Amino acid sequence: MIYKYRIPKYKKNHFVTIEFNELFIQQFYKLDPIQLVFETKTQDFGYENYVKDLYSDIINKYEYDLNYDNLWLNYNNFKKSYSTHFRWNIYENFCDYLVKLNKNQEAYEEWILLQEEEWGGWERDFTYRDSAIDRLIYFEGLLEKGLVGGSHI
């Protein structure tokens, strides 16, 4: 959905923010998410907070109904709807949440997809940054198998 008005700057507990946030979340579940476009003039408007609140709602919805298939459906729609720029503050949170649910293999696989997505626009060979190596070692411990190879370094 292209919102025909100017998207309000995110101000915590402000009535305009609360109303828009409700609409933002409702439109997502109607499968017609409000489009956010990154522009220099709006970069300090806190739009990523609307996305963060939507992510929290997806998790809360799962914790209420415990429908794991819907959790994945909503999360994948969420990833398709909003760029890494808007998801950056919560970028790897879903992986941590899957670990909390004891879905370690799924967490690792999603983390790999996120790393590839992050490097997607760089037009160069995919490689891991130093902090990612630490994360790989963390997943090695969870999965109790070796994951770090020469291609990762």
MARBA-3410 file (N, C-alpha, C, O; in Angstrom, 1 decimal):
153
0.8,-1.2,0.0,0.0,0.0,0.0,0.9,1.2,0.0,1.8,1.3,0.8 ~ 0.6,2.1,-0.9,1.3,3.4,-0.8,0.4,4.4,0.0,-0.7,4.7,-0.4 ~ 0.9,4.8,1.1,0.2,5.7,2.0,0.2,7.0,1.4,1.2,7.6,1.1 ~ -1.0,7.6,1.2,-1.1,8.8,0.4,-0.8,10.1,1.2,-0.7,11.2,0.6 ~ -0.5,10.0,2.5,-0.1,11.1,3.3,1.3,10.9,3.7,1.9,9.9,3.5
1.9,12.0,4.3,3.2,11.9,4.8,3.3,11.0,6.0,2.5,11.2,7.0 ~ 4.1,10.0,6.0,4.2,9.1,7.2,4.8,9.9,8.3,5.8,10.5,8.2 ~ 4.1,9.8,9.5,4.5,10.6,10.6,5.9,10.2,11.2,6.2,9.0,11.2 ~ 6.6,11.1,11.7,7.8,10.8,12.4,7.5,10.0,13.6,6.5,10.3,14.3 ~ 8.3,9.0,13.9,8.0,8.1,15.1,8.3,8.8,16.4,9.5,9.1,16.6
7.3,9.1,17.2,7.5,9.7,18.5,6.8,8.8,19.5,5.6,8.7,19.5 ~ 7.6,8.1,20.3,7.1,7.2,21.3,5.9,7.8,22.1,6.1,8.9,22.7 ~ 4.8,7.1,22.2,3.6,7.4,23.0,2.9,8.6,22.5,2.0,9.1,23.1 ~ 3.2,9.1,21.3,2.5,10.2,20.7,1.3,9.7,20.0,1.4,8.7,19.3 ~ 0.1,10.4,20.1,-1.1,9.8,19.6,-1.1,9.6,18.0,-1.7,8.6,17.5
-0.4,10.4,17.3,-0.2,10.2,15.9,0.6,9.0,15.6,0.2,8.2,14.7 ~ 1.6,8.8,16.3,2.5,7.6,16.1,1.7,6.3,16.5,1.7,5.4,15.7 ~ 0.9,6.4,17.5,0.1,5.2,18.0,-0.9,4.9,16.9,-1.1,3.7,16.5 ~ -1.6,5.9,16.4,-2.6,5.6,15.3,-2.0,5.1,14.1,-2.5,4.1,13.5 ~ -0.9,5.7,13.6,-0.3,5.2,12.4,0.3,3.8,12.6,0.2,2.9,11.7
0.9,3.5,13.8,1.4,2.2,14.1,0.4,1.1,14.0,0.6,0.1,13.5 ~ -0.8,1.4,14.5,-1.9,0.5,14.4,-2.3,0.2,13.0,-2.5,-0.9,12.6 ~ -2.4,1.3,12.1,-2.7,1.1,10.7,-1.6,0.3,10.0,-1.8,-0.6,9.2 ~ -0.3,0.6,10.4,0.8,0.0,9.8,0.8,-1.6,10.0,1.0,-2.4,9.1 ~ 0.4,-1.9,11.3,0.4,-3.4,11.6,-0.9,-4.0,11.0,-0.8,-5.1,10.4
-2.0,-3.3,11.0,-3.2,-3.9,10.3,-3.0,-4.1,8.8,-3.4,-5.2,8.3 ~ -2.4,-3.2,8.2,-2.2,-3.4,6.7,-1.2,-4.5,6.4,-1.4,-5.2,5.4 ~ -0.3,-4.8,7.3,0.6,-5.9,7.1,-0.2,-7.2,7.1,0.0,-8.0,6.2 ~ -1.1,-7.4,8.1,-1.8,-8.6,8.2,-2.9,-8.7,7.1,-3.4,-9.8,6.9 ~ -3.2,-7.6,6.5,-4.1,-7.7,5.3,-3.4,-8.0,4.0,-4.0,-8.0,2.9
-2.1,-8.3,4.2,-1.2,-8.6,3.0,-1.1,-7.4,2.1,-0.9,-7.6,0.9 ~ -1.2,-6.2,2.6,-1.0,-5.0,1.8,-0.2,-4.0,2.7,-0.7,-2.9,3.0 ~ 1.1,-4.4,3.0,1.9,-3.5,3.9,2.1,-2.1,3.3,2.3,-1.9,2.1 ~ 2.2,-1.2,4.2,2.5,0.2,3.9,4.0,0.2,3.5,4.8,-0.2,4.2 ~ 4.2,0.8,2.3,5.6,0.9,1.8,6.3,2.0,2.5,5.8,3.1,2.7
7.5,1.7,2.9,8.4,2.7,3.4,9.5,2.9,2.4,10.2,2.0,2.0 ~ 9.8,4.2,2.1,10.8,4.5,1.1,11.9,5.3,1.9,11.6,6.3,2.5 ~ 13.1,4.8,1.8,14.2,5.5,2.5,14.6,6.7,1.6,15.0,6.6,0.5 ~ 14.5,7.9,2.2,14.9,9.1,1.6,15.8,9.9,2.6,15.6,9.8,3.8 ~ 16.7,10.6,2.1,17.6,11.4,3.0,16.8,12.3,3.9,17.2,12.4,5.1
15.8,12.9,3.4,15.0,13.9,4.2,14.2,13.2,5.3,13.8,13.9,6.2 ~ 14.0,11.9,5.2,13.2,11.2,6.2,14.1,10.2,7.0,13.5,9.5,7.9 ~ 15.4,10.2,6.9,16.2,9.2,7.5,16.2,9.3,9.0,16.4,8.3,9.7 ~ 15.8,10.5,9.6,15.8,10.6,11.0,14.4,10.6,11.6,14.1,11.0,12.7 ~ 13.4,10.1,10.8,12.0,10.0,11.2,11.7,8.8,12.0,10.6,8.7,12.5
12.6,7.9,12.2,12.4,6.7,13.0,11.5,5.7,12.4,10.9,4.9,13.1 ~ 11.4,5.6,11.1,10.5,4.7,10.4,10.9,3.2,10.8,10.0,2.3,10.8 ~ 12.2,3.0,11.1,12.6,1.6,11.5,11.9,1.2,12.8,11.8,0.0,13.1 ~ 11.4,2.2,13.6,10.7,1.8,14.8,9.3,1.2,14.5,8.8,0.4,15.3 ~ 8.7,1.7,13.5,7.4,1.1,13.0,7.6,-0.4,12.7,6.8,-1.3,13.0
8.7,-0.6,12.0,9.1,-2.0,11.5,9.4,-2.8,12.8,9.0,-4.0,12.8 ~ 10.1,-2.3,13.7,10.4,-3.0,14.9,9.2,-3.4,15.7,9.1,-4.5,16.2 ~ 8.2,-2.4,15.8,7.0,-2.7,16.5,6.2,-3.8,15.7,5.5,-4.7,16.4 ~ 6.2,-3.8,14.4,5.6,-4.9,13.6,6.2,-6.2,13.9,5.5,-7.2,14.2 ~ 7.5,-6.3,14.0,8.2,-7.5,14.3,7.8,-8.0,15.7,7.5,-9.2,15.9
7.7,-7.1,16.7,7.3,-7.5,18.0,5.9,-8.0,18.0,5.5,-9.0,18.7 ~ 5.0,-7.5,17.2,3.6,-8.0,17.0,3.6,-9.4,16.5,2.8,-10.2,16.9 ~ 4.5,-9.6,15.5,4.5,-11.0,14.9,4.9,-12.0,15.9,4.3,-13.1,16.0 ~ 5.9,-11.7,16.8,6.3,-12.6,17.9,5.2,-12.7,18.9,4.9,-13.8,19.3 ~ 4.6,-11.6,19.3,3.5,-11.7,20.2,2.3,-12.5,19.7,1.7,-13.3,20.5
2.0,-12.4,18.4,0.9,-13.2,17.8,1.3,-14.7,17.9,0.4,-15.5,18.2 ~ 2.5,-15.0,17.7,2.9,-16.4,17.8,2.8,-16.9,19.2,2.3,-18.0,19.5 ~ 3.2,-16.1,20.2,3.2,-16.5,21.6,1.8,-16.7,22.1,1.5,-17.4,23.0 ~ 0.8,-16.0,21.4,-0.6,-16.2,21.7,-1.2,-17.4,21.1,-1.9,-18.2,21.8 ~ -0.9,-17.7,19.8,-1.6,-18.8,19.2,-0.7,-20.0,19.0,-1.2,-21.1,18.6
0.6,-19.9,19.2,1.6,-21.0,19.0,1.5,-21.7,17.7,1.8,-22.9,17.6 ~ 1.1,-20.9,16.6,1.1,-21.5,15.3,2.4,-21.2,14.6,2.6,-20.1,14.1 ~ 3.3,-22.2,14.6,4.6,-22.1,14.1,4.6,-21.8,12.6,5.5,-21.0,12.1 ~ 3.7,-22.4,11.8,3.6,-22.1,10.4,3.3,-20.7,10.1,3.8,-20.1,9.2 ~ 2.3,-20.1,10.9,2.0,-18.7,10.7,3.1,-17.8,11.1,3.3,-16.7,10.5
3.9,-18.2,12.1,5.1,-17.4,12.5,6.0,-17.3,11.3,6.4,-16.1,11.0 ~ 6.3,-18.4,10.7,7.2,-18.3,9.5,6.6,-17.6,8.3,7.3,-16.8,7.7 ~ 5.3,-17.7,8.1,4.6,-17.0,7.0,4.7,-15.5,7.3,5.1,-14.8,6.4 ~ 4.4,-15.1,8.5,4.4,-13.7,8.8,5.8,-13.1,8.7,6.1,-12.0,8.2 ~ 6.8,-13.9,9.3,8.2,-13.4,9.2,8.7,-13.3,7.8,9.4,-12.3,7.5
8.4,-14.2,7.0,8.9,-14.2,5.6,8.2,-13.0,4.8,8.8,-12.3,4.0 ~ 6.9,-12.8,5.1,6.2,-11.6,4.5,6.9,-10.3,5.0,7.0,-9.3,4.3 ~ 7.2,-10.3,6.3,7.9,-9.2,6.9,9.2,-8.9,6.2,9.5,-7.7,5.9 ~ 10.0,-9.9,6.0,11.3,-9.7,5.3,11.1,-9.2,3.8,11.9,-8.4,3.4 ~ 10.1,-9.7,3.2,9.8,-9.3,1.8,9.4,-7.9,1.7,9.6,-7.2,0.8
8.7,-7.4,2.8,8.0,-6.1,2.8,9.0,-5.0,3.1,8.8,-3.9,2.7 ~ 10.0,-5.3,3.9,10.9,-4.2,4.4,12.3,-4.5,4.2,12.8,-5.6,4.5 ~ 13.1,-3.5,3.7,14.5,-3.7,3.4,15.3,-3.9,4.6,14.9,-3.6,5.7 ~ 16.5,-4.4,4.4,17.5,-4.5,5.5,17.7,-3.2,6.3,17.9,-3.2,7.5 ~ 17.6,-2.1,5.5,17.8,-0.8,6.2,16.8,-0.6,7.3,17.2,-0.2,8.4
15.5,-0.9,7.0,14.5,-0.7,8.1,14.5,-1.8,9.1,13.9,-1.6,10.2 ~ 15.0,-3.0,8.8,15.1,-4.1,9.7,16.4,-4.2,10.5,16.5,-5.1,11.3 ~ 17.3,-3.3,10.3,18.7,-3.4,10.8,18.7,-3.6,12.3,19.5,-4.4,12.8 ~ 17.9,-2.8,13.1,17.9,-2.8,14.5,17.5,-4.2,15.1,17.9,-4.5,16.2 ~ 16.8,-5.0,14.3,16.3,-6.3,14.8,16.7,-7.4,13.8,16.1,-8.4,13.8
17.7,-7.1,13.1,18.1,-8.0,12.0,18.3,-9.4,12.3,17.7,-10.3,11.6 ~ 19.0,-9.8,13.4,19.2,-11.1,13.7,18.4,-11.6,14.9,18.5,-12.7,15.4 ~ 17.4,-10.8,15.3,16.6,-11.1,16.5,15.8,-12.4,16.3,15.6,-13.2,17.2 ~ 15.3,-12.6,15.0,14.5,-13.8,14.8,15.3,-15.1,15.0,14.8,-16.1,15.4 ~ 16.6,-15.0,14.6,17.5,-16.2,14.8,17.6,-16.5,16.3,17.5,-17.6,16.7
17.8,-15.4,17.1,17.8,-15.6,18.6,16.5,-16.2,19.1,16.5,-17.0,20.0 ~ 15.4,-15.7,18.5,14.1,-16.2,19.0,13.9,-17.7,18.6,13.4,-18.4,19.4 ~ 14.4,-18.1,17.5,14.3,-19.5,17.1,15.2,-20.4,18.0,14.8,-21.5,18.4 ~ 16.3,-19.8,18.4,17.2,-20.5,19.4,16.4,-20.7,20.7,16.4,-21.7,21.4 ~ 15.7,-19.6,21.1,14.9,-19.7,22.4,13.8,-20.8,22.3,13.5,-21.4,23.2
13.3,-21.0,21.0,12.3,-22.0,20.8,12.9,-23.4,20.6,12.2,-24.4,20.3 ~ 14.2,-23.4,20.7,15.0,-24.7,20.5,14.9,-25.2,19.1,14.8,-26.4,18.8 ~ 14.9,-24.2,18.1,14.9,-24.5,16.7,16.2,-24.1,16.2,16.3,-23.3,15.3 ~ 17.3,-24.8,16.7,18.6,-24.3,16.4,19.0,-24.5,14.9,19.7,-23.6,14.4 ~ 18.6,-25.5,14.2,19.0,-25.7,12.8,18.3,-24.6,12.0,18.9,-24.0,11.1
17.0,-24.3,12.3,16.3,-23.3,11.6,16.9,-21.9,11.8,17.0,-21.1,10.9 ~ 17.4,-21.7,13.0,18.0,-20.4,13.4,19.3,-20.3,12.6,19.5,-19.2,12.0 ~ 20.1,-21.3,12.5,21.3,-21.3,11.7,21.0,-21.0,10.2,21.7,-20.2,9.6 ~ 20.1,-21.7,9.7,19.7,-21.6,8.2,19.2,-20.2,8.0,19.6,-19.6,6.9 ~ 18.4,-19.6,8.8,17.9,-18.3,8.6,19.0,-17.3,8.8,19.1,-16.3,8.0
20.0,-17.5,9.7,21.1,-16.6,9.8,21.9,-16.5,8.6,22.4,-15.5,8.1 ~ 22.2,-17.7,8.0,22.9,-17.8,6.7,22.2,-17.0,5.6,22.8,-16.2,4.9 ~ 20.9,-17.1,5.5,20.1,-16.3,4.5,20.2,-14.8,4.8,20.3,-14.1,3.8 ~ 20.2,-14.4,6.0,20.3,-13.0,6.4,21.7,-12.5,6.0,21.8,-11.4,5.5 ~ 22.7,-13.3,6.2,24.1,-12.9,5.8,24.2,-12.7,4.3,24.8,-11.7,3.8
23.6,-13.6,3.5,23.6,-13.5,2.1,22.8,-12.3,1.6,23.1,-11.6,0.7 ~ 21.6,-12.0,2.3,20.8,-10.9,2.0,21.6,-9.6,2.2,21.6,-8.6,1.4 ~ 22.3,-9.5,3.3,23.1,-8.4,3.7,24.1,-8.0,2.6,24.4,-6.9,2.3 ~ 24.8,-9.1,2.1,25.8,-8.9,1.1,25.2,-8.8,-0.4,26.0,-8.5,-1.3 ~ 23.9,-9.0,-0.5,23.3,-9.1,-1.8,23.6,-7.9,-2.8,23.7,-8.1,-4.0
23.6,-6.7,-2.3,23.7,-5.6,-3.1,25.2,-5.1,-3.4,25.4,-4.1,-4.0 ~ 26.1,-5.8,-2.9,27.5,-5.4,-2.9,28.3,-5.8,-4.2,29.3,-5.3,-4.5 ~ 27.7,-6.7,-5.0,28.3,-7.2,-6.2,29.7,-7.7,-6.0,30.6,-7.3,-6.8 ~ 29.9,-8.5,-5.0,31.2,-9.1,-4.8,31.0,-10.4,-4.1,29.9,-10.7,-3.6 ~ 32.0,-11.2,-3.9,31.9,-12.5,-3.3,31.5,-12.4,-1.8,32.0,-11.5,-1.1
30.5,-13.2,-1.4,30.1,-13.2,-0.1,31.2,-13.7,0.9,31.8,-14.7,0.6 ~ 31.4,-13.0,2.0,32.3,-13.4,3.0,31.8,-13.0,4.3,30.8,-12.2,4.4 ~ 32.3,-13.6,5.4,31.9,-13.2,6.7,32.7,-12.2,7.4,34.0,-12.2,7.2 ~ 32.1,-11.2,8.0,32.9,-10.2,8.8,33.3,-10.9,10.2,32.8,-12.0,10.5 ~ 34.2,-10.3,10.9,34.7,-10.9,12.1,33.6,-11.3,13.1,33.6,-12.4,13.7
32.6,-10.5,13.3,31.6,-10.8,14.3,30.7,-12.0,13.8,30.2,-12.7,14.6 ~ 30.6,-12.2,12.5,29.9,-13.3,12.0,30.6,-14.6,12.3,30.0,-15.6,12.4 ~ 31.9,-14.6,12.3,32.7,-15.8,12.6,32.4,-16.2,14.1,32.2,-17.4,14.3 ~ 32.3,-15.2,15.0,31.9,-15.5,16.3,30.5,-16.2,16.4,30.2,-17.1,17.2 ~ 29.6,-15.7,15.5,28.2,-16.2,15.5,28.2,-17.6,14.9,27.5,-18.5,15.4
29.1,-17.9,13.9,29.2,-19.2,13.4,29.7,-20.2,14.5,29.2,-21.3,14.6 ~ 30.7,-19.8,15.3,31.2,-20.6,16.4,30.1,-20.9,17.4,30.0,-22.0,17.9 ~ 29.3,-19.9,17.7,28.1,-20.0,18.6,27.2,-21.1,18.0,26.7,-22.0,18.8 ~ 26.9,-21.1,16.7,26.0,-22.1,16.1,26.6,-23.5,16.1,26.0,-24.5,16.2 ~ 28.0,-23.5,16.0,28.7,-24.8,16.1,28.4,-25.5,17.4,28.1,-26.7,17.5
28.4,-24.6,18.5,28.1,-25.2,19.8,26.7,-25.6,20.0,26.4,-26.7,20.6 ~ 25.8,-24.9,19.4,24.4,-25.3,19.5,24.1,-26.5,18.7,23.3,-27.4,19.2 ~ 24.6,-26.6,17.5,24.3,-27.8,16.7,25.3,-28.9,16.9,25.0,-30.0,16.3 ~ 26.3,-28.7,17.7,27.3,-29.7,18.0,27.9,-30.4,16.7,28.0,-31.6,16.6 ~ 28.2,-29.5,15.8,29.0,-29.9,14.6,29.7,-28.8,14.0,29.4,-27.6,14.3
30.8,-29.1,13.3,31.6,-28.1,12.7,30.9,-27.3,11.6,30.2,-27.9,10.7 ~ 31.0,-26.0,11.6,30.4,-25.2,10.5,31.4,-24.2,9.9,31.2,-23.9,8.7 ~ 32.5,-23.9,10.6,33.4,-22.9,10.1,34.4,-23.7,9.1,35.0,-24.7,9.5 ~ 34.5,-23.2,7.9,35.4,-23.7,7.0,36.3,-22.6,6.4,36.1,-21.5,6.7 ~ 37.1,-23.0,5.5,38.0,-22.0,4.8,37.3,-20.9,4.1,37.7,-19.8,4.0
36.1,-21.2,3.5,35.3,-20.2,2.8,34.8,-19.2,3.7,34.3,-18.1,3.2 ~ 34.7,-19.4,5.0,34.2,-18.5,6.0,35.2,-17.5,6.4,34.8,-16.5,7.1 ~ 36.4,-17.7,6.2,37.4,-16.8,6.7,38.0,-15.9,5.6,38.9,-15.1,5.9
END
